[in-house]
Amino acid sequence: MKVRVKLFAILRERAGTNEITKEIGEGSTVRELWEVLRRDYPRLAPGGIRLLYAVNQNYVNPDYVLNEGDEVVFVPPVSGG
């Protein structure tokens, strides 16, 4: 099945793109999708970033099971002043 992934801020910079269409297996979770992306885009691999996850504009936990056509957003920490 295919899902659309949106990346923002430091994740977009590290991946070199702001949107990815990814083919994943049926029953895949947000956590499993993140691991696939970290393998495909090694610059995403460094740890230490606490992410929030959203599917179809709703925040979810990493064990959320994805469906065909879902829009997944990985939200990095926000800083500013």
C-alpha positions as a Markdown table, in Angstrom:
| # | Residue | x | y | z |
|---|---|---|---|---|
| 1 | Met | 0.0 | 0.0 | 0.0 |
| 2 | Lys | 1.1 | 3.6 | -0.5 |
| 3 | Val | 1.2 | 6.4 | 2.0 |
| 4 | Arg | 2.3 | 10.0 | 1.6 |
| 5 | Val | 4.9 | 11.3 | 4.1 |
| 6 | Lys | 5.4 | 15.0 | 4.8 |
| 7 | Leu | 8.6 | 16.2 | 6.5 |
| 8 | Phe | 9.2 | 19.6 | 8.1 |
| 9 | Ala | 12.1 | 21.6 | 9.4 |
| 10 | Ile | 15.3 | 19.6 | 10.3 |
| 11 | Leu | 13.7 | 16.4 | 8.9 |
| 12 | Arg | 13.1 | 18.1 | 5.5 |
| 13 | Glu | 16.7 | 19.4 | 5.5 |
| 14 | Arg | 18.2 | 16.0 | 6.3 |
| 15 | Ala | 16.0 | 14.1 | 3.8 |
| 16 | Gly | 16.5 | 16.7 | 1.1 |
| 17 | Thr | 12.7 | 16.7 | 0.3 |
| 18 | Asn | 9.5 | 17.7 | 2.0 |
| 19 | Glu | 7.3 | 14.9 | 0.7 |
| 20 | Ile | 7.7 | 11.2 | 0.0 |
| 21 | Thr | 5.4 | 8.6 | -1.4 |
| 22 | Lys | 6.3 | 5.3 | 0.2 |
| 23 | Glu | 5.2 | 1.7 | -0.6 |
| 24 | Ile | 4.8 | -0.2 | 2.7 |
| 25 | Gly | 3.3 | -3.5 | 3.7 |
| 26 | Glu | -0.3 | -3.9 | 4.9 |
| 27 | Gly | -0.6 | -3.5 | 8.6 |
| 28 | Ser | 2.5 | -1.4 | 8.9 |
| 29 | Thr | 2.7 | 1.1 | 11.9 |
| 30 | Val | 3.9 | 4.6 | 12.0 |
| 31 | Arg | 7.0 | 3.3 | 13.9 |
| 32 | Glu | 7.8 | 0.8 | 11.1 |
| 33 | Leu | 7.4 | 3.5 | 8.5 |
| 34 | Trp | 9.8 | 5.7 | 10.4 |
| 35 | Glu | 12.4 | 2.9 | 10.5 |
| 36 | Val | 12.0 | 2.4 | 6.7 |
| 37 | Leu | 12.5 | 6.1 | 6.1 |
| 38 | Arg | 15.6 | 6.0 | 8.3 |
| 39 | Arg | 17.1 | 3.2 | 6.2 |
| 40 | Asp | 16.2 | 4.9 | 2.9 |
| 41 | Tyr | 17.4 | 8.4 | 4.1 |
| 42 | Pro | 20.4 | 7.7 | 6.3 |
| 43 | Arg | 20.7 | 11.4 | 7.4 |
| 44 | Leu | 17.4 | 10.9 | 9.3 |
| 45 | Ala | 19.0 | 8.1 | 11.3 |
| 46 | Pro | 20.8 | 10.0 | 14.0 |
| 47 | Gly | 18.8 | 9.6 | 17.2 |
| 48 | Gly | 18.0 | 12.1 | 19.8 |
| 49 | Ile | 15.1 | 13.7 | 18.1 |
| 50 | Arg | 11.7 | 13.3 | 19.8 |
| 51 | Leu | 9.0 | 13.3 | 17.2 |
| 52 | Leu | 5.3 | 13.7 | 17.2 |
| 53 | Tyr | 3.3 | 11.8 | 14.7 |
| 54 | Ala | 0.2 | 12.8 | 12.8 |
| 55 | Val | -1.9 | 10.7 | 10.4 |
| 56 | Asn | -4.5 | 12.5 | 8.3 |
| 57 | Gln | -4.1 | 15.6 | 10.5 |
| 58 | Asn | -4.7 | 13.8 | 13.8 |
| 59 | Tyr | -1.9 | 13.1 | 16.3 |
| 60 | Val | -1.3 | 9.4 | 16.8 |
| 61 | Asn | 1.0 | 7.1 | 18.8 |
| 62 | Pro | 3.9 | 5.3 | 17.0 |
| 63 | Asp | 1.9 | 2.0 | 17.1 |
| 64 | Tyr | -0.9 | 3.4 | 14.9 |
| 65 | Val | -1.6 | 1.1 | 12.0 |
| 66 | Leu | -1.5 | 2.8 | 8.6 |
| 67 | Asn | -4.0 | 2.5 | 5.8 |
| 68 | Glu | -3.8 | 2.9 | 2.0 |
| 69 | Gly | -3.5 | 6.6 | 1.1 |
| 70 | Asp | -2.8 | 7.9 | 4.6 |
| 71 | Glu | -0.9 | 11.2 | 4.9 |
| 72 | Val | 1.7 | 10.8 | 7.6 |
| 73 | Val | 3.5 | 13.8 | 9.1 |
| 74 | Phe | 6.6 | 13.5 | 11.3 |
| 75 | Val | 6.8 | 16.6 | 13.5 |
| 76 | Pro | 10.2 | 17.5 | 14.9 |
| 77 | Pro | 10.6 | 19.6 | 18.0 |
| 78 | Val | 9.8 | 23.3 | 17.6 |
| 79 | Ser | 12.1 | 25.9 | 19.0 |
| 80 | Gly | 12.1 | 29.6 | 18.8 |
| 81 | Gly | 11.8 | 32.7 | 20.8 |
